[in-house]
Amino acid sequence: MGTAYLARVALVAVGLLIGGGIITLWFPSLSPFRTPQSEIRNQDAQPPLPLPDEPSIVVLPFTNMSGDPEQEYFSDGITEDITADLSKLSGFFVIARNSAFTYKGKAVKVQEVSREMGVRYVLEGSVRKVGEQVLVTAQLIDGPSGGHV
C-alpha cells in the first residue's frame, strides 16, 4: 500500500470521526456538555467573544508525533483539509486556517481557545507515521466545558 493510499484512508477516518460529532454541533441540546453562556467565566481582563448562533468550531493544527520533521506537511495538510471541508457546510461558523495556526506548537487549554476564538467546539488531533502505517487521532471538544463530545 502506498503512502498516498494511506493518506486518503487517514483522511476518510478523520472525516468519519468528525461526522459523528456533526450531529451534536447542529443539535447542541443533545450534547451532554452543554454549558449556558451565563456560566462561562472569563479569568482575564479581556471579555470572551460571544458565541455565534450557528454551530462554531476551530480546528487546531494537528500535532506531528512521528518524530520526523519532514512529516509536518502531512499533519498541516490534514488540518487544512478538515478546516476547508467544514467551512463548506451551510450554517456552520469555522475559524480560518491562519487564525487557528497561531496556536501551532503551543500547549493550550481548549477553554481558553474557545473563549479567545468565540467558538463552541475545538477539534484537536495528532498524526503519527509508524513504518507504512499512518495513525490519526482527532478529538472534538466542547470548548466552554472542556469535555469530549
N, C-alpha and C positions, 0 to 999 in steps of 0.2 A: 504494500500500500504506500502510495506516495504522500509526500508532505502536503500537497495541495488537497488531496482527498481527506486527510486527517484534519486539515484546517476547516474544510467545509463541514465535516462531521461535528467538529467542536462548535462551530457557529450554529448549526442546527440544534445541538444540545442546549446551548445557551438560550437560543430562541424559544425552545420548548419550556425551559425553566422560567423564563420571563413571562411567557404566555400564561403559565399557571397563575402568576401574580396579577395579570392584567385585569382579571375579573374583580379582584379586590380593589384595584385602582378605580375602576368605573363604578363600583358599588362600595364606597367606603364604609357604609353601615354594616357590611359583612365582616369588616376587619376586627379581629379580637384586640387590636392595639389602638383603637380609637382614643384620641386624647382631644377633648374640646380645646379650641383655640384659647379660651379664657384661662385654662390651666397651664399653658405653656409660659414659663417664666424665663425672662432674659437675665442672665448673670452679668452682662456687660452694659456699658452706658448706651451702646447703640441699640435702638429698638429693633425687634425682629421684623423682617419683611412679612407683609400679610400673605397668607396662603391663598393662591388663586382659587376660584370657584371650581374649575375643572381639575381633574387629576393632574398632579405635577410631580416631576422626577428629575433628578440629576444622576448621570452615570459617571461615577468616579473612575479615573484611569485604572484599568486592571493592572495588577502588580505582576511583573515578570519574576517568577520564582524558580526559573530554570537554572539560574546561576550563569547563564550565557548572555552577556550583554547584547549580542547580535540578535537575540530573540525579542528584544524590546519592541521592534517594529510590529511583531505579531500581537503582543498584548495591547499596544496602542491601536492597532487595526481593529481588534475586537471591540474596544471601547468606542471607536469612531463608528463602526458598523451598527452597533446597538443604538447609539445616540441618533444616527441618521434614520434608522428604521422606526424608532419610537416617535421621532418628530413628524413622520408621515401620517400618524394616526390623528384623525379629526377629533377636536375637543380635548386634546392632550397637550399640556404645557411641559416642554422639555428644555432644560438649560443647555445653552450652546456648548459645543465641544471645547472651545478656547476658555470659556469660563470654568468649566469643570477641570480642565487640565492645570489650573492654578494650584490644585491640591496634589498634583503628581509628586510622588516621592515623599510625601508628608504623612505622618501619623495624625489622623484626625478623629474627632468624635462625630458620629453621624448626627447627633442632635445639634451640634454647632453648625455643621454643613447645611442641615435643613433650615436652620434659622437664618444663616447668612445668605443662602440662595433663595429663600422663600418658597421651598418645595415641601411637599408632604412625604415623598418617598426618596430613598437613596439606594442606588444599586452599586454594589462594590463587588470586586471579584479578583481572581488571580488566575494565572496561566502557568503551567509547568510542562516542560517537554522532557520526557524520560525515554531515551532511546528513540524509537519511532512512534511512541505514544504521546498524545497531547491531552493533558488534563486541564479542564476549565471548571472553575468553581465560581458561582455567582450567588449573591445574597441580596434579596430585596428586603429593605428595612424601612419600617415606619419611622420617619425622621423625628417627630416630636417625642416619641416614647423610646426609641432605640431598639424596639423589639422586631424580631424577624416576622415577615409576613408569610 
